[in-house]
């Protein structure tokens, strides 16, 4: 069992394929930049009947972003896999970054969750940018670290 799989099991996640399951993440129509676990499993208090809350970001194609119509920036989908209810909510990258730059805790939690079920190079780049949008005293815990202080001290008189 890999360290990643061990982390998911320690969080109480069900023994099911979260990352590539048919009817699940594999069926997304636009590229999924990342998906991470949120909710009861992330906070450490899942029950036997807890659903699995997945959150992340997707990339809309250019034709959906240009023109007079508003694109579907947020998508929500539910399915059942091996008797477990899965709930996926993703934002288009443009909306995700807009929220991230406003220091939105909801998207920062998704981005920095140590329970990642799908990742990409774009996800790694967003994670690398996260400390620059947080106050210098904010602790950041990610899958590859225990804790580190985020942000920089520029403009804070030091």
C-alpha positions as CSV (number, residue, x, y, z in Angstrom):
1,X,0.0,0.0,0.0
2,X,1.4,3.4,-1.0
3,X,1.7,6.3,1.4
4,X,-1.1,8.0,-0.5
5,X,-3.4,5.0,-0.1
6,X,-2.5,4.7,3.6
7,X,-3.4,8.4,4.2
8,X,-6.8,7.9,2.5
9,X,-7.5,4.7,4.6
10,X,-6.4,6.5,7.8
11,X,-8.9,9.2,7.0
12,X,-11.6,6.5,7.1
13,X,-12.3,6.6,3.4
14,X,-14.1,3.5,2.0
15,X,-12.1,0.9,0.2
16,X,-13.2,1.9,-3.3
17,X,-11.5,3.5,-6.3
18,X,-12.0,7.2,-5.8
19,X,-9.7,8.4,-8.6
20,X,-10.5,6.6,-11.8
21,X,-13.8,4.9,-11.3
22,X,-16.3,4.5,-14.2
23,X,-19.3,6.7,-13.4
24,X,-17.1,8.9,-11.4
25,X,-14.1,11.1,-12.0
26,X,-13.2,9.2,-15.2
27,X,-16.5,10.4,-16.7
28,X,-15.8,14.2,-16.4
29,X,-16.2,15.9,-19.8
30,X,-13.6,18.6,-19.3
31,X,-10.1,18.1,-17.9
32,X,-10.1,17.7,-14.1
33,X,-7.1,19.6,-12.7
34,X,-7.5,18.1,-9.3
35,X,-9.9,16.5,-6.9
36,X,-9.4,16.3,-3.1
37,X,-11.4,15.0,-0.2
38,X,-13.4,17.4,1.9
39,X,-16.0,17.1,4.6
40,X,-16.2,14.6,7.4
41,X,-13.3,12.5,6.0
42,X,-11.0,15.5,5.9
43,X,-12.0,16.7,9.3
44,X,-11.5,13.2,10.8
45,X,-15.1,12.3,11.9
46,X,-16.6,10.2,9.2
47,X,-19.4,7.8,10.2
48,X,-20.1,4.4,8.6
49,X,-22.7,6.0,6.3
50,X,-20.8,9.2,5.4
51,X,-20.7,10.1,1.8
52,X,-17.4,11.1,0.2
53,X,-17.2,14.8,-0.6
54,X,-14.8,15.5,-3.5
55,X,-13.9,19.1,-4.4
56,X,-11.7,20.5,-7.1
57,X,-11.2,22.4,-10.3
58,X,-11.8,21.7,-14.0
59,X,-10.7,23.5,-17.2
60,X,-13.4,24.7,-19.5
61,X,-12.7,24.7,-23.3
62,X,-12.1,28.1,-24.9
63,X,-15.4,28.2,-26.8
64,X,-17.2,28.0,-23.4
65,X,-15.3,31.0,-22.1
66,X,-15.7,33.4,-25.1
67,X,-18.9,35.0,-26.3
68,X,-21.8,36.7,-24.6
69,X,-23.1,33.7,-22.6
70,X,-22.0,32.9,-19.1
71,X,-20.2,29.6,-18.8
72,X,-21.1,26.9,-16.3
73,X,-18.4,27.7,-13.8
74,X,-19.5,25.3,-11.1
75,X,-20.4,21.7,-11.6
76,X,-22.0,19.3,-9.1
77,X,-22.5,15.6,-9.6
78,X,-23.4,12.7,-7.4
79,X,-23.0,8.9,-8.0
80,X,-22.8,5.7,-6.0
81,X,-19.7,3.5,-6.2
82,X,-19.5,0.2,-4.3
83,X,-22.4,1.3,-2.1
84,X,-20.8,4.7,-1.2
85,X,-22.3,8.0,-2.2
86,X,-19.8,10.2,-4.0
87,X,-20.4,14.0,-4.3
88,X,-18.2,16.0,-6.7
89,X,-18.2,19.8,-6.9
90,X,-15.7,21.5,-9.1
91,X,-15.1,25.1,-10.2
92,X,-13.7,26.2,-13.6
93,X,-10.1,27.3,-13.2
94,X,-11.0,31.0,-13.8
95,X,-13.5,31.0,-11.0
96,X,-11.3,28.9,-8.7
97,X,-8.3,31.4,-9.1
98,X,-10.7,34.3,-8.6
99,X,-11.8,32.8,-5.3
100,X,-8.3,31.8,-4.3
101,X,-7.0,35.4,-4.8
102,X,-9.7,36.6,-2.5
103,X,-8.4,34.2,0.2
104,X,-11.5,32.1,0.1
105,X,-11.1,29.4,2.7
106,X,-13.4,27.0,0.9
107,X,-11.1,26.7,-2.2
108,X,-7.9,27.0,-0.2
109,X,-9.0,24.0,1.9
110,X,-9.6,22.0,-1.3
111,X,-6.3,23.0,-2.9
112,X,-4.2,22.2,0.2
113,X,-6.1,19.1,1.3
114,X,-3.7,16.3,2.1
115,X,-6.3,13.8,0.7
116,X,-5.8,14.2,-3.0
117,X,-7.5,11.7,-5.3
118,X,-6.6,13.3,-8.7
119,X,-3.8,15.7,-9.4
120,X,-2.0,17.4,-12.3
121,X,0.9,19.8,-13.0
122,X,-1.6,22.7,-12.9
123,X,-2.6,21.5,-9.4
124,X,1.0,21.6,-8.3
125,X,1.4,25.1,-9.6
126,X,-1.7,26.3,-7.8
127,X,-0.4,24.7,-4.5
128,X,2.9,26.5,-5.0
129,X,1.0,29.8,-5.4
130,X,-1.1,29.4,-2.3
131,X,1.4,30.7,0.3
132,X,1.5,34.0,-1.6
133,X,-2.2,34.7,-1.1
134,X,-2.2,33.8,2.6
135,X,-1.0,35.9,5.6
136,X,2.5,35.0,6.7
137,X,1.3,33.5,9.9
138,X,-1.1,31.0,8.4
139,X,0.1,27.4,8.8
140,X,-0.2,25.3,5.7
141,X,-0.4,21.5,5.8
142,X,-0.3,19.7,2.5
143,X,0.2,16.0,1.5
144,X,4.0,16.4,1.3
145,X,4.6,18.4,4.6
146,X,3.6,18.4,8.2
147,X,3.3,22.2,8.6
148,X,4.9,25.3,7.3
149,X,4.2,29.0,7.5
150,X,2.7,30.4,4.3
151,X,3.1,33.8,2.6
152,X,5.8,36.3,2.7
153,X,6.7,39.2,5.0
154,X,6.9,41.8,2.3
155,X,4.9,44.9,3.1
156,X,4.5,43.9,6.8
157,X,7.3,46.1,8.2
158,X,9.9,43.4,8.6
